[in-house]
Amino acid sequence: MRRALLAAKKAGEKGEVPIGCVIVKDGKVVSSAGNARESKKNALHHAEILAIDKACKKLGGWRLWECEMYVTLEPCPMCCGAIINSRIRKVHIAARDPKAGAMGSVVDLCEYPFNHKPEVEFGLMEKESQALLQSFFRALRDKKK
Amino acid sequence: MRRALLAAKKAGEKGEVPIGCVIVKDGKVVSSAGNARESKKNALHHAEILAIDKACKKLGGWRLWECEMYVTLEPCPMCCGAIINSRIRKVHIAARDPKAGAMGSVVDLCEYPFNHKPEVEFGLMEKESQALLQSFFRALRDKKK
């Protein structure tokens, strides 16, 4: 999660909402990405999607059975759907997202009978992720004043 | 929808599940794609994601407010989430997907309070899409025998 937070911080420095994601297999980092929606002007460029894309390319297949994901904010429906589609085994989430979270907050897609159910664990470095997001939005509000 | 079915058919000829998608703005086609999950070995390469990606690149922004999507099969959670995230105005769906559909069949993501609710219309060229999918899966089963 430390690496995911680092990717989040880097995204924040580029003016993106600071969210980061790392995919790990056998204890080794397969891919890592930060949110890049604004800079890439692309609705799909969430950290999780970018990390899954890199992992599929690196591992040469669309099934990431043996991979675990570390992500600093609860995935949205698109990213949770991508996690289900790519068969990621386990997802470690730092902070919950009450506005768009699709792994328990707004909806829990893992409760529905799709063809894969990842394990989900919340809370690892939750405070650090929340602090990073809060300071980003505070700075944004100050700028607008 | 005719163009989306053509993209679906082309995908099927390459051994992909025949699903196609077209994005339209002001009555003109902005992007078009067929499912390419197997050939690209990538969990993200559903027709809708590829079409949204192309449309964002072409229109130079992540919000596709004025766009409508025509898709031959009901979007999965990932693709429905991508539709919400990209703010697509209306989605025309040919056939329902009882196994993975996220716009009414397994779950209806548009019922939840996310920050965008696309209009949804089912049934346009439904029979043609169903026939295409059925003949693809029949051929697949015959091959396995």
Interface residues (C-beta under 8 A of the other chain):
Chain A: R37 E38 K40 K41 N42 A43 L44 H45 H46 I49 I52 D53 C56 K57 G60 G61 W62 R63 L64 C76 P77 M78 C79 C80 G81 A82 I84 N85 S86 R87 K99 A100 A102 V106 V107 L109 Y112 P113 F114 N115
Chain B: R37 E38 K40 K41 N42 A43 L44 H45 H46 I49 I52 D53 C56 K57 G60 G61 W62 R63 L64 C76 P77 M78 C79 C80 G81 A82 I84 N85 S86 R87 K99 A100 A102 V106 V107 L109 Y112 P113 F114 N115
